[in-house]
Amino acid sequence: MPPRRRLTPADRRAQLLAVGARLFAAVPYDDVMMEEVARQAGVSRALLYRHFASKHALFAAVYGQAADRLLEATTFDPGATLVEQLAQGLDAHLDYFIANRHAVLAANRVLAGDPVIQTIMTDELDALRSRLLGVLPLADGRTHDAVSAALKAWLVFVQVLCVDWLTRETCTRTELRDTCIGAAVGALRPLLPADPAPDWDQTLPRTGTGPGPGLG
């Protein structure tokens, strides 16, 4: 065990979260042992359990922190095109999903239906939907409600598609991202007063052999 360093409670919690995040990313959820978290952090199991009462509590804290950081990394600039904004947000999330495949699969498969984890994911999706609504040209309340419903369904679609892709990569990352963007553009076009992505089908180069333009 590494020599223990005296840290403030906040710093110790941050250290334990960092160790937990590294382990949950490295191996499947069931293979992460609290004893190993304590060993790598250089603390006793008793100290670890004072901060996190269970492996589930540690994972929830790790995943909640990741969701907060993804929201910080996802910026929707009103000056950018819709496609540029969607690509930026999707790239930020795909970077995390790929680097933390085991953690993402744990949240969506192993712990599917867990109310704590589901709340974390739902809150992040709601925040992303709210930000997108803030940059789209919504003419009236009826348009707002229709677009909000479409974005809610689209975000769930993206979540399911990305989790399936992490399980079995049936296409390239660029194709995955473009599929998600194309689904958003297709869902929003009938609802908005002007085409939100008029150049989507005309100017972007195609990738691979499948339909749809590429961004990468």
N, C-alpha and C positions, 0 to 999 in steps of 0.2 A: 504494500500500500504506500503511495507517495506520502511524504510528510504533510501533516495537516497544517494549513495556513489559517490564521485567525482572520475572519472576515466579518463584516457587518451582516446582519440578517438579510438585508436586501442583496448584498453582493454574493452571499452564500446561495441564496435562492437563484440568482442569475447564473451562478456557476453550475448548480445542479440542473437547471434547465438546459444549459449548453451541453452538458454531458448526456442528459436524457435525449436531447434532439439528435445528437451524433449517433447514439445507439439505436434509437428508433428508425433512423435513416439507414443504418448499416445492416440490420437484420430484421426478420419478421417480428411482429409484436409479441407473439408467444415465446420467442427466444430471448427477449430482453428480461434480465433478472435484476431485481432491485439491489441484490448483493453486488452485482457488477457495476451498477451505477455508483454505489457507495465507494467501491474500490477505486474506480477511475477518478472519482472526485476527491479521494483521499480523506473520506469522512467515515464515521461509524454508521452502521445501519440505523441505530437509534436516532442519530442526528438527521439522517435522510428522512426518516418517517416523521420527524417533528415538522418538517417542511411539507412533505407529501405523504398522506396517510396510506396511499396504495399506488401500485403501478398505474392504475386507471387515472388517479388524480394527477400523477406526473405527466402522463400522456396528454390529458386534457389541457394542462397548463402549457405544455410544449406546443400543442396544436393551436391553442388560442393565441399564443404569442406569434406563431407563424401566420395565422389569419390576419392579425393586426399589421404585421410587417408587409404582407402582400397588399393590403389596402393602402399602406403608405407608398408602396412601389407602383401602384396603379394610379396613374394620373390621367384624367380626361381633360384635355386642353380644348376649349371651345374654338380656338383658332385652327385646330387640326381637322382633317377630314374624318368622317366616321370610320372609314377603313383604317386610317392611321391610329385612331384611338383604340379601336378594337384589337388591332395587331399589337400595340404596346401592352395592353392589359393581358392579352392571351400569352404573349411572350414572357411576361413577368411570372405568370402562374405556371407555365410549362417549364420554365427554368427550375422553379421550386419542385414541381411534381417529379421531374426527372431526377433531380438530386436527392429527393426524399421519397422515392418510390414506395418503400416499405411503410413509411408513416402514412402516406396517402391511402394506400390499400388497407391499412389497419383501420383508418377512420371510416372508410367507405364499405369495407367488406367485413373485417373481423368485428368491428364495433358498430356495424350498421344497425340503426334503430336505437342506439344508446342516446338517451335524451340530452345528456351534457354535450356530447360530440355533435349531435344533430343541431343543437342550438348554436354552437360555434359556427357551423357551416351555414346555417340559415341566416344568421346575423350578417355574415360576410356577403352572402349573395344579395341580401336586402340592401346592404350598403352600396354594393356595386350597381344594383338596379337604380337606386336613388341618384347616384352620380351620373349615370347615363341619361336618366330623365332630365337632369339639370342641364345637359348640353345639347339635347335634341330640340328641334323646332316644333313645339307643341302648340297648336292653334287654339285649343279650348279644352275644357274639362273632359269632354267625351274622348277626344284624341289622347289625352293624358292617360285615362283609364285603360283604353285599348292598348296603347303602347306599353304601359306598365305590365299588363297581363302577358303581352307577347314577350317582353324581356324576362319576366319571371319564368316562363316556359323555356325560353332560350337558354337561360343560365343553368337550368336543370339538365337540359339536353347536353350542354357543354360538359357539365360535371360527369354525367353518365358516360359520354363518349370518351372523355379523357381517362377515366378510371378503366374502362375496357381496353383502351390503347396501352395503358401501363401494364395490363395483364398480358396482352398479346399485340405487338406492334404490327398491325395489318397495313399500315401506310407510313409515309415519312412524317416527320414532325411538321414540315411545311404544309404537306397535304392536310394534316389534321387541323392545323391552324386555319388554313383557307376554307376548309369545310365548315368550321365554326363561324368564320366571318361571313361566308356565303349564306349560311342559315339565318344569321341576324339580318343581313341586307334583305333577303327574301321575305322575312317576316315583317320588316318595318316598312318596306316600299308601299304596300297598299294602304297603310295607316297614316302616312305623313303627307303634308300638302305638296312637298317637292321631293324628288328622288334623293334619298340620303347618301347615295353613292353612285352618281351618274357615270363615273368612269370605271366602275368596278369590272365590267365585262369587256371594255374596249382597250384600255391602255396597259393593264398589268400583264406581264408575261405568264404563259402557262407553264406548269411544271409536270413532269411525269407524263403518263398516258391518260390519266383520268380527267374528268371534266373539271372546269373551274380554273381561275387564274392563280398565280403564285406570288408570294411576297418576298421570298427568301433568296 
